[in-house]
């Protein structure tokens, strides 16, 4: 079940997706997640708005982790975040593309009024970014949110010229964009709809994955996330052509329930289910998982 991404070997194709504010789920936050990733040798991506710094996450993981980047509305902030992540040893910067407008979260707004817990350490209303350790020392004047309305291909090309490590685009849903990413020298993409958390009318990533793999899979690794809950789901994506599958909510459920042991248990369940699906298919290694093993019905 081992796989290699950008020259690094991992024990499974199950990747820990970036998720902000892990301290909202457990006091050990991203440190617990990083230690669980270390135990199972999983690739981990750390969110820009994590409640743990990139330096502390890498120390807890005992190995480099990728850094997910919100560019914000100011280039200087994006540049400072990139330089910090590179200095810490992050081997890849994964730019999130799909937070381009405020989301309308009716349930969140309704229930927040009844929640008596003190949530300011993770979810301050007016100084959200300033509370996040990855922004320490960065001038945030005029910027208080991760919403990015000025992100375009020119900015991506500017990032490509600036970033010294691997550059990944997270949030691709169209094969045309996958092709443009490859043409722009991007090193990998993550097919993602942000877990349906920002736009609730977009298609499922598993549905668009085949055309994206066809458009750009020969030129770069294709990762995928959003909605993967079982090992059989993971094997389907691998059969279609994904190099790895990222999970978000499942490990957060484990973190919220039991901290690091909960995250380890969720990852162990997914690994066992993936292994079982491979055995049922007669695939002794990831290389043996082929497109003919999955079909749309």
PyMOL commands that set and color helices and strands:
alter all, ss='L'
color gray80, all
select helices_A, chain A and resi 22-24+29-40+54-61+75-88+106-112+120-123+129-131+133-135+153-162+175-183+194-196+205-216+231-240+249-258+260-281+286-288+291-293
alter helices_A, ss='H'
color red, helices_A
select strands_A, chain A and resi 3-5+8-10+14-16+45-46+66-69+92-96+166-172+188-191+221-224+244-247
alter strands_A, ss='S'
color yellow, strands_A
deselect
rebuild
show_as cartoon
